[in-house]
Amino acid sequence: MNKIKAIFKNELRLYLFSWLGWSSFIIINLIAAMGYLFGAVSFGNFQYFFALLEMPFAWAVLITGARTLAKDKELGMFPLFFTSPVPLRNILAAKYLALFFVFAVMAASMLFYAVLSASFFNISMMSVASGLLGLICITALFSAIALFASACADNTLISIVIGFGLWMALYLVGAMGSMINPNLPISGIIQDISYTKHFNNIITGVFELSDVVYFIIAPVVLIGLAESRILRQTAH
């Protein structure tokens, strides 16, 4: 457990002292401030405010997390994973949790706008809570996508391309599902695969347990796929 904590802390330090991590923080907060000033918060309802931040968060996680494993490959440190006494699955979990933690803190920083608004008028606490939950779910999913993309790539640039390809696939699947006749069973199945339906349900405050479970199961599956991908690479 101590070794896992050490990996987590080391990854956390890399994010906290990297220009990419701080750039993500600044850009996200600039977008949040502009959205807030230009009316994304309507009558104390934060639903549109958090909806505005969905894509910036997803992209920031993908770009920042692209180095998670790809950088180790570039520096020739990848073989050390297999001589380490810490199991590969635990190493991946520690790296994932560090990336998730950084952006979960960024998501929590959006509460500043809720506190600011509450100083002047009544706000919908439900819209704030559901919006924050939605951002944390987005962070959980895309941290896992970034980890998987990084496991598939030999360098950071390719990792970013793979990550954005996966994001686009999930996004377009949801759009395709919405265009199919809703009376057909395939429409619901396709939309359930996409994260957009679940995210939108959460931020509106009208969601089911399955919407949250999606953002728990998907990262677990992606981390498992990342581990499998790495093991297959070394087997060859």
C-alpha positions as CSV (number, residue, x, y, z in Angstrom):
1,M,0.0,0.0,0.0
2,N,2.9,2.4,0.8
3,K,4.4,1.8,-2.6
4,I,1.0,2.6,-4.3
5,K,0.8,5.8,-2.3
6,A,4.3,6.7,-3.4
7,I,3.3,6.2,-7.1
8,F,0.2,8.3,-6.5
9,K,2.1,11.1,-4.8
10,N,4.8,11.1,-7.5
11,E,2.2,11.3,-10.3
12,L,0.3,14.0,-8.4
13,R,3.6,16.0,-8.0
14,L,4.2,15.8,-11.8
15,Y,0.7,17.2,-12.5
16,L,1.0,20.0,-9.9
17,F,4.4,21.1,-11.2
18,S,3.7,20.8,-14.9
19,W,2.8,23.7,-17.1
20,L,0.1,21.5,-18.7
21,G,-1.7,21.0,-15.5
22,W,-1.8,24.7,-14.6
23,S,-2.7,25.6,-18.2
24,S,-5.7,23.3,-17.9
25,F,-6.7,24.9,-14.6
26,I,-6.4,28.4,-16.0
27,I,-8.2,27.7,-19.2
28,I,-11.1,25.9,-17.5
29,N,-11.5,28.7,-15.0
30,L,-11.4,31.3,-17.8
31,I,-14.2,29.4,-19.7
32,A,-16.2,29.1,-16.4
33,A,-15.8,32.8,-15.6
34,M,-16.8,33.8,-19.2
35,G,-19.8,31.5,-19.0
36,Y,-20.8,32.9,-15.6
37,L,-20.5,36.5,-16.7
38,F,-22.4,35.9,-19.9
39,G,-25.4,34.3,-18.3
40,A,-24.8,30.6,-18.1
41,V,-26.4,30.8,-14.6
42,S,-30.0,31.6,-15.1
43,F,-32.2,32.5,-12.1
44,G,-29.9,30.6,-9.8
45,N,-29.9,27.4,-11.9
46,F,-26.5,26.1,-12.6
47,Q,-27.5,23.4,-15.1
48,Y,-26.3,25.3,-18.2
49,F,-23.1,26.4,-16.4
50,F,-22.0,22.9,-15.8
51,A,-23.2,21.7,-19.2
52,L,-20.9,24.4,-20.7
53,L,-17.9,22.8,-18.9
54,E,-18.5,19.3,-20.1
55,M,-16.3,19.5,-23.2
56,P,-13.5,21.7,-21.8
57,F,-13.1,19.2,-18.9
58,A,-13.1,16.2,-21.2
59,W,-10.5,17.7,-23.5
60,A,-8.3,19.0,-20.7
61,V,-8.3,15.5,-19.1
62,L,-7.4,13.9,-22.4
63,I,-4.6,16.3,-23.1
64,T,-3.1,16.4,-19.6
65,G,-3.4,12.6,-19.1
66,A,-1.9,11.8,-22.5
67,R,1.5,11.6,-20.8
68,T,0.4,9.1,-18.1
69,L,2.1,6.1,-19.7
70,A,3.3,7.4,-23.1
71,K,5.9,9.6,-21.3
72,D,7.3,6.5,-19.5
73,K,7.7,4.8,-22.9
74,E,9.4,7.9,-24.4
75,L,11.9,8.0,-21.5
76,G,12.6,4.3,-21.6
77,M,11.1,3.7,-18.1
78,F,8.3,1.4,-19.3
79,P,10.3,-1.9,-18.6
80,L,10.6,-0.9,-15.0
81,F,6.9,-1.6,-14.6
82,F,7.6,-5.3,-14.9
83,T,10.5,-5.4,-12.5
84,S,8.6,-3.5,-9.9
85,P,7.3,-5.4,-6.8
86,V,4.0,-3.5,-7.3
87,P,1.6,-5.3,-9.6
88,L,0.9,-3.6,-12.9
89,R,-2.8,-3.2,-12.0
90,N,-1.9,-1.3,-8.9
91,I,0.5,1.0,-10.8
92,L,-2.3,1.8,-13.3
93,A,-4.8,2.4,-10.6
94,A,-2.4,4.8,-8.8
95,K,-1.8,6.7,-12.0
96,Y,-5.5,6.9,-12.8
97,L,-6.4,8.1,-9.3
98,A,-3.7,10.9,-9.5
99,L,-5.2,12.2,-12.7
100,F,-8.7,11.9,-11.5
101,F,-7.9,13.7,-8.2
102,V,-6.3,16.7,-10.0
103,F,-9.4,17.3,-12.1
104,A,-11.8,16.4,-9.4
105,V,-10.3,19.3,-7.4
106,M,-10.7,21.5,-10.4
107,A,-14.4,20.5,-10.6
108,A,-14.8,21.3,-6.9
109,S,-13.3,24.7,-7.5
110,M,-16.4,25.5,-9.6
111,L,-18.3,25.8,-6.3
112,F,-16.7,29.3,-6.0
113,Y,-19.4,30.5,-8.5
114,A,-22.2,29.0,-6.5
115,V,-20.9,30.6,-3.3
116,L,-20.5,33.9,-5.2
117,S,-24.1,33.7,-6.5
118,A,-25.5,32.7,-3.1
119,S,-24.2,36.0,-1.8
120,F,-26.5,38.0,-4.0
121,F,-29.5,35.8,-4.8
122,N,-31.1,32.4,-4.1
123,I,-29.6,29.5,-6.0
124,S,-30.8,26.0,-6.7
125,M,-28.6,23.8,-4.6
126,M,-29.9,20.7,-6.5
127,S,-28.5,22.1,-9.8
128,V,-25.2,22.8,-8.1
129,A,-24.9,19.3,-6.6
130,S,-26.0,17.5,-9.7
131,G,-23.8,19.7,-11.9
132,L,-20.7,19.0,-9.7
133,L,-21.5,15.3,-9.7
134,G,-21.7,15.4,-13.5
135,L,-18.3,17.0,-13.8
136,I,-16.8,14.5,-11.4
137,C,-18.3,11.6,-13.5
138,I,-16.8,13.2,-16.7
139,T,-13.5,13.4,-14.9
140,A,-13.7,9.7,-13.9
141,L,-14.5,8.5,-17.4
142,F,-12.0,10.6,-19.3
143,S,-9.2,9.9,-16.9
144,A,-9.7,6.2,-17.7
145,I,-9.9,7.0,-21.5
146,A,-6.6,9.0,-21.2
147,L,-4.9,6.1,-19.4
148,F,-6.1,3.6,-22.0
149,A,-5.1,5.9,-24.9
150,S,-1.7,6.3,-23.3
151,A,-1.3,2.6,-22.9
152,C,-2.0,2.2,-26.7
153,A,0.5,4.9,-27.8
154,D,4.3,5.1,-28.1
155,N,4.3,8.9,-27.5
156,T,2.2,11.7,-26.0
157,L,1.0,13.0,-29.4
158,I,-0.4,9.7,-30.5
159,S,-2.0,9.3,-27.1
160,I,-3.8,12.6,-27.6
161,V,-5.0,11.5,-31.0
162,I,-6.3,8.2,-29.7
163,G,-8.0,9.8,-26.8
164,F,-9.8,12.4,-28.9
165,G,-10.8,9.6,-31.3
166,L,-12.4,7.7,-28.5
167,W,-14.1,10.9,-27.3
168,M,-15.5,11.5,-30.7
169,A,-16.7,7.9,-31.1
170,L,-18.6,8.1,-27.8
171,Y,-20.0,11.5,-28.6
172,L,-21.2,10.5,-32.1
173,V,-22.7,7.3,-30.9
174,G,-25.0,9.3,-28.7
175,A,-25.9,11.6,-31.6
176,M,-26.6,8.6,-33.8
177,G,-28.8,7.0,-31.2
178,S,-30.9,10.2,-30.9
179,M,-31.6,10.2,-34.6
180,I,-33.0,6.6,-34.6
181,N,-36.7,6.0,-34.0
182,P,-37.0,6.0,-30.2
183,N,-39.5,3.2,-30.4
184,L,-36.8,0.8,-31.6
185,P,-34.8,-1.0,-28.9
186,I,-31.5,-0.4,-30.7
187,S,-32.0,3.4,-30.1
188,G,-31.9,3.0,-26.3
189,I,-28.9,0.6,-26.5
190,I,-26.9,2.9,-28.6
191,Q,-27.6,5.9,-26.4
192,D,-26.7,3.9,-23.3
193,I,-23.2,3.3,-24.7
194,S,-22.6,7.1,-25.1
195,Y,-21.7,9.1,-22.0
196,T,-23.7,12.2,-23.1
197,K,-27.1,10.7,-22.2
198,H,-25.9,9.8,-18.7
199,F,-24.2,13.1,-18.2
200,N,-27.2,15.1,-19.3
201,N,-29.4,13.1,-17.0
202,I,-27.2,13.8,-14.1
203,I,-26.8,17.5,-14.5
204,T,-30.6,18.0,-14.9
205,G,-31.0,16.3,-11.6
206,V,-33.4,13.7,-13.0
207,F,-31.2,10.6,-13.2
208,E,-31.2,7.0,-12.2
209,L,-28.6,4.9,-10.4
210,S,-27.7,3.4,-13.8
211,D,-26.4,6.8,-14.9
212,V,-23.9,6.9,-12.1
213,V,-23.1,3.3,-12.4
214,Y,-22.1,3.9,-16.0
215,F,-19.3,6.2,-14.9
216,I,-18.1,3.6,-12.4
217,I,-18.1,0.6,-14.7
218,A,-16.7,2.3,-17.8
219,P,-13.4,3.4,-16.0
220,V,-13.0,0.0,-14.5
221,V,-13.3,-1.6,-17.9
222,L,-11.0,0.9,-19.5
223,I,-8.3,0.4,-16.8
224,G,-8.6,-3.4,-17.4
225,L,-8.2,-2.9,-21.1
226,A,-5.1,-0.7,-20.5
227,E,-3.6,-3.5,-18.5
228,S,-4.4,-6.1,-21.1
229,R,-3.0,-3.9,-23.8
230,I,0.3,-3.5,-22.0
231,L,0.6,-7.2,-21.2
232,R,0.0,-8.0,-24.9
233,Q,2.6,-5.5,-26.0
234,T,5.2,-7.1,-23.7
235,A,4.2,-10.6,-24.7
236,H,5.4,-9.8,-28.3
